[in-house]
Amino acid sequence: MADVTVVGAGPNGLAAAVVMARAGLSVQVREAADTIGGGSRTKELIEPGHLHDVCSAVHPMALASPFFRDFELARRVRLIVPELSYANPLSGGRAALAWHSLERTAEGLGRDGAAYRALMEPLAEHSEAITDLLMGSLLQSPPSALRHPAAALRLGLAVLEQGSPAWNLRFRGEEAPALLTGVAAHPVGRLPSLSSAGAGTMLSLLAHTVGWPVPEGGSQAIIEAMADDVRAHGGDILTSSPVTSLDEVRGSRAVFLDTAPAGLLALASDRLPARYRRSLEQFRYGNGACKVDFILSEPVPWSHPDVARAGTVHLGGSRAETARAERQVADGFHPDVPYVLTSQPTAFDAGRAPQGRHILWAYCHVPAGSDIDMTATITRRIEDFAPGFRDTVIASRATTAAGLERYNANYVGGDFGAGAVSLLQMLRRPVVSPSPWRTPLDGVYLCSSSTPPGPGVHGMGGYHAAQISLQRDFGLPVPSLAA
Ligand SMILES: Cc1cc2nc3c(=O)[nH]c(=O)nc-3n(C[C@H](O)[C@H](O)[C@H](O)COP(=O)(O)OP(=O)(O)OC[C@H]3O[C@@H](n4cnc5c(N)ncnc54)[C@H](O)[C@@H]3O)c2cc1C
């Protein structure tokens, strides 16, 4: 039996595997599905030669993450950073645009440009410290806020403002608030809220610092770089190899579970102390998503021509419209006019589709467990900002929220965050602890996005858990991860 077993080959599981293999330990990764990658797979979903990102597509967090920085991801994978990070089309052919350059973004926001710059500039001055704050646990000891007091203050003020009913006070027009809301709505939930403002502030900041990259060839490229590194350091990766009980991996001195708390309960419920088990049972999953992949005959015919230059397009319309759509989902309804996220990778990475073809990645939020195919609703919403879109569609394929759970057990009810993103659940993810990656079982760690820092392809859950295990279980230093 290997020194270390990693259950699940998502970004967090593989991050743990990279660190442990580089420390000189024998590592075995066991993945339930027939390919590795979890939420970071790229597949020919509809027709040969068309490479769709099944889940994640755009990777600001991979560029900002301390794990991927130490791993030198940018030297291993070509990360294409669009000049226009994201766009938010509005009625009447208008659009709010978040350029990589903060200056250019502010210029484009007219009378709200100065207010937007005044919100973002102080954050940009502390961007590394803010990333450090948000990529750990809020309860870590010593608290990272003490290490970066100025950054914590700036971040706190921005989050309090954009996460409260005061969120419109500094703005007069529609564009700047829409631009911020399109990002704050990434975690499914009511708007405004402190948790959505926290995620939104970080992602908006990254748009103007590292950018919002798409990996050449698709998100799978990130996974393959990690898997190559694990194998190069002697690790072994098995697919179609679900772990159904912790007894199967009893011989390993450290076990990393890239699973939701529901997965840990299924693997070891009878061995967990009652109090910890109750915390896992009380862990809340959020609402879900319906994902639709399209093959197109030409690029999306956006009314505003610059939108074609954006890696990501948020189709929520105005701030009020996006908040209304999110409120409907929170109340258990499928919105008629949803907030839709799209990414248009073939605009930057032509190799994702045969010549003359394009692909589009899209999803909208839906109530947990929904089995409703939202293709028609999403198509209508894209048409609102790109009349004629319907005529460019050659084929499409939907994955409902229930389908997402069938695809990946971590997405309970289609919740792609593997746990609701609320203020409470950022503190209790999945337990209130300065070291929430540790479980009460010796040498067993939870490292998925159900632990801090939460959802996204950043590998930090795995990195935190591996660092603790190296020290506690093996008395080894953290190895260099450099390419
Ligand atoms: C539609 C959609 C769009 C998204 N877009 C983005 C985006 O653009 N950018 C971004 O950063 N993030 C995005 N995300 C979120 C991102 O994909 C996840 O937060 C991330 O993949 C979480 O990584 P993880 O390693 O914690 O878990 P996962 O990626 O979910 O991987 C867990 C793995 O563990 C395996 N597993 C679970 N239980 C077992 C078991 N018992 N035995 C063996 N294997 C097991 C699963 O099969 C899976 O492969 C998106 C997600 C979805 C669904």
The ligand as a Gaussian input file, in Angstrom:
#p B3LYP/6-31G(d) Opt

LIG

0 1
 C      -20.428000      24.049000     -14.922000
 C      -19.264000      24.439000     -14.040000
 C      -18.492000      25.536000     -14.386000
 C      -17.389000      25.902000     -13.597000
 N      -16.602000      26.948000     -14.012000
 C      -15.469000      27.243000     -13.346000
 C      -14.526000      28.152000     -13.897000
 O      -14.704000      28.648000     -15.017000
 N      -13.405000      28.423000     -13.175000
 C      -13.139000      27.825000     -11.961000
 O      -12.107000      28.116000     -11.345000
 N      -14.009000      26.912000     -11.439000
 C      -15.145000      26.601000     -12.103000
 N      -15.992000      25.619000     -11.638000
 C      -15.737000      25.036000     -10.298000
 C      -14.594000      24.033000     -10.306000
 O      -14.767000      23.107000     -11.353000
 C      -14.548000      23.301000      -8.969000
 O      -14.603000      24.217000      -7.894000
 C      -13.258000      22.478000      -8.851000
 O      -13.180000      21.522000      -9.882000
 C      -13.203000      21.786000      -7.503000
 O      -12.067000      20.967000      -7.458000
 P      -11.955000      19.726000      -6.460000
 O      -10.647000      19.098000      -6.710000
 O      -12.299000      20.186000      -5.093000
 O      -13.142000      18.724000      -6.863000
 P      -13.604000      18.125000      -8.243000
 O      -13.022000      18.878000      -9.365000
 O      -15.073000      18.029000      -8.155000
 O      -12.964000      16.671000      -8.278000
 C      -13.323000      15.649000      -7.381000
 C      -12.989000      14.325000      -8.013000
 O      -13.105000      13.305000      -7.022000
 C      -13.708000      12.176000      -7.606000
 N      -14.305000      11.379000      -6.521000
 C      -15.271000      11.763000      -5.649000
 N      -15.555000      10.753000      -4.805000
 C      -14.729000       9.710000      -5.131000
 C      -14.516000       8.399000      -4.609000
 N      -15.210000       7.929000      -3.559000
 N      -13.584000       7.591000      -5.186000
 C      -12.824000       8.063000      -6.220000
 N      -12.999000       9.287000      -6.760000
 C      -13.926000      10.112000      -6.216000
 C      -14.731000      12.751000      -8.555000
 O      -15.099000      11.814000      -9.555000
 C      -13.942000      13.936000      -9.132000
 O      -13.205000      13.560000     -10.272000
 C      -17.081000      25.188000     -12.416000
 C      -17.848000      24.058000     -12.088000
 C      -18.913000      23.676000     -12.900000
 C      -19.687000      22.430000     -12.579000

